[in-house]
Amino acid sequence: MMKFLFVLLLFCLLHASREASGLELGNVRAMFGGEGVVAGRKLELTIPMEPAGRWPGVALTPERGGRFDFNGCREFRAEVSNLNAFPAQLQVEIVRLKRGSGKKEIFLNKISGGIGLAPGERAMLRVPLIRSRESGFAPQGLHCAFEGFNCRENHLPADGMVDEIRFFVKDPCQAKRFRIGNLHLAEKTAPLPEALESAETFYPCLDRFGQYRHSDWPGKLKDVSEWKIRAADEERDLAAHPAPAERTRFGGWTGGPQLEATGGFRVEKYRGKWFFADPEGRLFWLFGVNRCDLSEATGVTRREHCFEALPPRCRANEWTYYAYPGALRLGFYKGSRPRSVMQVSFLGLNLMRKLGVADPEADGRKTAYDYACRRIPERLRSWGFNAFGNSCSQQIVRAGRMPYAHTAHQTRCPQIAGAHGNWANFDDVFSPDYAGLLARNLKQDFGEALQDPYCIGLYVHNEIGWGRDDADLARGVLRSPASQPAKQEFRRMLEKKYGSIGRLNAVWKTEYPSWEAFLFSAAVPADRDAWADLNAFNMRLVHTYFASVRQAMREIAPGKLYLGCRFTNNYRNSIVRIAAEYCDVLSFNFYKYSIGTFRLPKGIDKPVIIGEFHFGTPGYGPEWAGLCAVAGQEERARAFDRYVRSALYNPAIVGVQYFQLYDQPALGRTLDGENGQVGFLDVTDTPYPAMVEASRRLGGRLYRERLSAVPAGK
């Protein structure tokens, strides 16, 4: 009996040490109009409809001053209740500030998280805590450093002390209320691996499969023999879970109304909610996955020491081990950059190993893509999806016979030299025959797809940089050379309005000697003097851009939908209003926890598609948890479920596309160093079971939930 009591006491103590590290609510400071009222051990948070800034909420600090001590635990948790009759999200930031930095806050460290909640739901918000430590050694060029290395984003400070816990809602579309309580730290940490102490012990940091060597996790591949077992398990799983019932060959809903069959996709409002209609006239709500491709690779040049083993250079491996020409956008290299970078795709290598491609003269790429063309569509259907997302391999898409929409990223059109954007400079829409050139390029790149009944349409460009305000593109035009067609058009507009250069100088407070001098100057006038003209030309650029793309689409693909340009979270209503005049569907890449309350600008009623969203968690190889971090695979699945169901609730949204099918490389993709654990499958082609289960559950009730008044809470 005494032994039993001792074991029971030991269990309770261990459980308490693992979970019981409570945090006081402390002092509450309002941010941008948010209001927090402490009642007992709970915080009642109110978010106003029209806040004073973009991040209304509250900041908590310790009641007795000083800092919160986050040492020794892997998660921050808080119990959150959604007190609203609609889906809602609450975000959190755990920050260490640079003290004495004046009025402008400077974050030394910032850990972000959040939660999406169904109407009236109460759940635990869990934020993963990645440790840092002071060290003279750190690997270079990662978007997110591995645990144990200092990093300002997503990592705790080395001493584990933080200044504030901030609860807020970014850019709220309506007033919201939440109840927050039971703030605590959980999941005691184990000592960091000794291998992190020095470069000599840290490298190589990737094993032969492209997995991070210095941690372990469920599903990590240890030996090639495991692939045979996993493949057999997946075959049984896919056979036991066919595609959802009541689907047309296009993924539309046979259990719903029969609308007019036009032979192509269109948009239509039904019972107050926007839908696509598929070519057979059935309601279609797009549920897809982006980047169904095998091309994700990581840089090797000057990083050969990072890899336990690299493939030999031979014909069988040339598609997985090849040169990336041109300059890189971010971070692998400091100082001089190589003109081209050798890169390796461990996903491609693993597929060849998994499929038994051993002969150096065999066509490994063909074998891998033959497998992908069969297996990826089979997986997507079994997992409840009804479409490919964007940026998928055209080869896999053609074989899959599922609806899709491609993205035209760079359309090889002239650009404005001084108008810098996110991925490229803004197109010079006043260059000769811009719409015609755009049409020819789109037809060259996507001509076959545009004749395919499974093709819904095109996104043209992605995450365009519109500048910091509604005059910034025009400022970029002024910074451009005299030969820039857009600058010549700006001159014509101003000359028509003012007549003489002297009248322009009088208004702009400038000293151009002539209109020719205006063209050759790169100076930008003060906003207070030139705003009206800068804004007018800026908006003309935007109108001309969208009108030109619409014209090109109507010329080459009259039966396909123009799906917009995939706005980012930082969109501006002024630009969206113009886009709505020309696009069939407006597209947004929204990395949030819930989008149930998203609304277009007042007076606009257009269908909306979500081009990208995702959730990630650290500790599974790639250390970046993406743009929406959660704690663990079960939480990823829960967050995915709540996001999709909030989109089903929203009457404007006609579909969502998850970014992306596979995890990003642990050492970062070659393009920009991103190393996100955000996929449905890891680098060894192994699915994450919790995500698969969540997508199957959603796919099975997709249309019935879309037409219900309010999605169920569970």
Disulfide bonds with the S-S distance in Angstrom:
none
